[in-house]
Each structure stands twice: as C-alpha cells, then as structure tokens.
Amino acid sequence: MTSKRQNGHMSAAPRRATIYLPPEVHRALKLKAAAADRSVSDLVSEAVRLSLAEDAEDLAAFEERSRERSVKFGNVVKALRRRGKI
C-alpha cells in the first residue's frame, strides 16, 4: 500500500484505526449512531476532530498568554491581603 502526498500532507483518503471501548460505551455509541442515521465511525471521527480543534484553541490561547507578564502567586495573595480582599 503506497501513500500519495499532496502539498506535504497525506491524501484525504480515510485511514483505518482500531479503538477499544468499554462495552457500555460501545453500546451507547451504536444506539446514538442509529438514532442519528450516521455510522459509528462518523461519530468517532467527528468527536476526535472536535477534540483536536479544542486543543488547537488551547494552544493558541497559551501562545497568546505566553507574552504576558508573569506574576507570582504569593505576590497576588499578599496584594489581596493588603487591600483587605482576603
């Protein structure tokens, strides 16, 4: 089996992966797929894409915050105490 590359990325053909789910999760997933008239594979792929999108958002937020000034926790607590907030 050979893979074709386009613009440095793998071709868009789906790849097979084996995942192991607890029986009750698999059963619920099969029921959800049937109710939504979708395949289990489609639901799993969508969930993985959504999770990766959340990771990308988190990484972007970390990158943005990396330029912020660092503040020590102890200094924040002391300042709150001085201002009578705690």
Number of C-alpha atoms within 10 A of each C-alpha: 2 4 8 10 10 9 6 7 8 11 12 9 8 8 6 7 6 5 6 7 10 7 9 9 11 13 12 11 18 17 13 15 17 12 9 10 9 12 14 16 14 11 16 14 13 12 12 12 12 12 12 12 12 12 12 12 12 12 12 12 11 11 11 10 11 10 8 8 7 8 8 8 9 9 10 11 13 13 13 12 11 10 9 8 9 9
